Amino acid sequence: MVTKSILKPASIKLSRAELQEKIDRIFEEATHQSECIVNIYRIVFTEWDRIDRIGGYPTVGCGMWLYICKKFIEFDKKHHPECFNSGIWINNGFSSSSKLDDWEIDMSKCDVKYS
């Protein structure tokens, strides 16, 4: 029998410039919004392929949340004009908090079940 554990994910130590570069690349290379959302999650959950379930959402500063939201709006206008622009981010993206610095990521509300 395989034992599965639920743990708090590790903190992300990337600068604003590094995060923006990764996010920009995601939107440049993707062809579908589902690729974008998964790859954004991969940034903060570095062991993405080992995860069975995530409870809760990462919380990010308002600056990062808005930056990603605007990226989804632009992307959806081009690739998914029939849908509500940035709807996937609003429904499935990270939470935001004005208590965090603009590009800070808080993983404390996430529980991750690994395989």
Sequence and secondary structure as in RCSB ss.txt:
>XXXX:A:sequence
MVTKSILKPASIKLSRAELQEKIDRIFEEATHQSECIVNIYRIVFTEWDRIDRIGGYPTVGCGMWLYICKKFIEF
DKKHHPECFNSGIWINNGFSSSSKLDDWEIDMSKCDVKYS
>XXXX:A:secstr
    EEE        HHHHHHHHHHHHHH SSHHHHHHHHHHHH TTGGGEEEEES  EEEHHHHHHHHHHHHHH
HHHH TTS TTHHHHHHS EEETTS TT EE TT EEEE 
